[in-house]
């Protein structure tokens, strides 16, 4: 009997830049977009829901891992801020 390997299932790649734009109206919206993009990167890196669920328990209690994800969000936010020219065109109050 010849064994065959099952074909790997390919899921479509997730959208990593929501609405295909980094432009936001405010810095707060930019920060929210940065968090969303960081989550999408994690999902793209580890697409298996069950594995992410298992790993979540590990990193939720590890301060170094929480610091690492905050660095990812900060990097995403820096990119978004630059794309928005640091929101300098807004009227300051």
N, C-alpha and C positions, 0 to 999 in steps of 0.2 A: 504494500500500500504506500503510495506517495503522499507525503504530507506537504501541504502548501501553507504558506504563511498568509494570514488574512491581510488584505490590503489596509494600509493605515487610513483612518478616516481623517480627512482634512476639513477642519472647520474654517469658515471664512475668517480672515483676519479682522479683529475688532477695529473700529474707527478710533484712531488715537488722538485726533484733533476734532472734537465735537463741532459740527457745522462747518468743518474745514476752515476755521478761522481762529486766530488768536486775539482778534480785536474785541475789546469789551468796553462798555460805557464808563465803568468806574474801576478803581483799584480793588474794591470789594468783589466785584464780579470777576476780576482777573484772578484774585486769590481763590475764589470758588472754582474757577476753571482749572487752576493749577492743581488743586486737590483732586478734581475729577480726572484730569489727565494722568496724575500719579496712579490713581486706582486702575485706570485703563492699561497702563504699562504693566502693572502687577498682573492683571488678568491676561495680557498678551504673553507675558513671560511664563506664567503658570496657568494654562487654559483649563486645567481640570478642577472643577468646582470642589470636589471632595478633598483633593490634595490641599487646595487653598484653605479649606475649612480646618483641616488638621494643622496646617502651618500657622493659621491665625492664633490658635491657642498658645503656640510657642512664642510668637513675636509680641503678642499682646502683653506679656509679662516680662519682656526683656528690654530694659531701658536703652541699650545700645541699638537694638533693631528699631525702636521707636524713634530714636535720634536719626538713624539712617533714613527712614521714610520722610522725616521732616526736612532732611537735606534734599531729597528728591523733589519735594513740593517747593522748596525754596528755589531750586534750580529752574523748575518749570515756571514759577512766578517771575523770576528774573527774565526769562525768555519772553513771557507774555508782556511784562512791563516794557521791555525794549520795543516790542512790536507795536505797543501803544504809545510810543514816545514818552513813556513815564507819565502819561495823562497830563502833560504840560499845557495842553490846549484847553483844559477845563478851567472854568472860572473858579478862582479860589475864594473861599468865604472865610 
